[in-house]
Amino acid sequence: MSTSAAEPLHPATAAVVAGRPEPVADAPLNTPVVFASTFVGGGDLEYGRFGNPTWTALEDAIGALEGGDALVFASGMAATNAVLATLPIGAKVVAPTHAYLGSLTQLDEGQERGALTRVYVDISDTDAVLAELDDAAVLWIESPTNPALEVADLATLLAAAHAKGVLTVVDNTFATPILQRPLELGADVVLHSATKFLSGHSDAVLGALVVRDAELKARLISRRTILGATAGPMEVYLVLRGLRTLALRVERASENAAALVERLSGHPALTELRYPGFGAIIAPVFADAASAERFVAAARLARFATSLGGVETTLERRRRWSGEVVTIPEGLVRVSVGIEHIDDLAADLTQALDAAVAGA
Ligand SMILES: *Cc1c(COP(=O)(O)O)cnc(C)c1O
């Protein structure tokens, strides 16, 4: 459906109205799931790896939210790979030391096979990032970072990179377009693990890229088609269904996160309680791995699980993953705050903090 009003729609509205069939009599309100590996020839689609009407609906919705043209991919990692696959051999990529583990692994592997040169920086140290831009091809940003929760000065970094002709990619998975729209600040590419907040229900793995430049879009579509990083229509439908409530979910989860930080701060079990000041991810830090594990094990409402961005609160000690960056504290627990009632959540996490101390 066209959303070309005089003023761009508010994100809460775009999430609800974008990507729907034309409102003609007897048309369904929701775009159906189109299970098709091939289409009658001579049109725009032709084959299931080139396009799908269900993809188009979700792409219209994510594009309306971020303010660009969206492309869906099989996963966030497939979207990441598609961007890196457009780079010339040897390209210098500047990226956060504490970016998502899978993104770091792709960059490390790219360097190992000579495809690219990666340089890691503290993305919250603006001068350190600027100092690496002169000969860079790409500035890869995550803000807030997963799981360290560092925040980048997006406006300054994107303007400086743009002035030097450096391609900018912002992984906007944590903030979502409800809280931050990087294309409006000058980013070239926005990346999403749509598995997380866009979906919101922990039932689908999916990725997305959003761009404004038509030539860049064509190169990314070509990578999607040729690398086969194509999304299943059922997953796309589930994410579109989840996306309809994105604004409500992000608002409630963010309120809960801020309230939890207030209520849990200063608890004797904690050495630190990281919170970027917005969003739904917080990171209580314990003195050691054992205390953090006792906290995770004692939580009852909050579920021990990796991933994030669902309606339910989940948590895990990140260093349980052997590949996690060693400067992430052993005792850091990433908590993805859900939309439950704040009193129930606060009670659960408080008793889990008490248990972390008591078990010592
Ligand atoms: C999960 C995640 C990814 C990877 O996305 P998948 O959908 O799991 O492939 C990328 N970036 C961030 C910040 C993530 O949290």
The ligand as a MOL file (V3000), in Angstrom:
LIG
                    3D

  0  0  0     0  0            999 V3000
M  V30 BEGIN CTAB
M  V30 COUNTS 15 15 0 0 0
M  V30 BEGIN ATOM
M  V30 1 C 21.4240 -11.5680 16.3590 0
M  V30 2 C 22.2040 -10.4340 15.7990 0
M  V30 3 C 22.7520 -10.5090 14.5130 0
M  V30 4 C 22.6620 -11.7630 13.6640 0
M  V30 5 O 21.3560 -11.9800 13.2160 0
M  V30 6 P 20.7440 -13.4570 12.9300 0
M  V30 7 O 19.3450 -13.1470 12.5630 0
M  V30 8 O 20.9080 -14.2490 14.1870 0
M  V30 9 O 21.5330 -14.0410 11.8080 0
M  V30 10 C 23.4140 -9.3920 14.0140 0
M  V30 11 N 23.5580 -8.2680 14.7640 0
M  V30 12 C 23.0530 -8.1750 16.0100 0
M  V30 13 C 23.2550 -6.9180 16.7830 0
M  V30 14 C 22.3730 -9.2490 16.5750 0
M  V30 15 O 21.8930 -9.1500 17.8230 0
M  V30 END ATOM
M  V30 BEGIN BOND
M  V30 1 1 1 2
M  V30 2 1 2 3
M  V30 3 2 2 14
M  V30 4 1 3 4
M  V30 5 2 3 10
M  V30 6 1 4 5
M  V30 7 1 5 6
M  V30 8 2 6 7
M  V30 9 1 6 8
M  V30 10 1 6 9
M  V30 11 1 10 11
M  V30 12 2 11 12
M  V30 13 1 12 13
M  V30 14 1 12 14
M  V30 15 1 14 15
M  V30 END BOND
M  V30 END CTAB
M  END
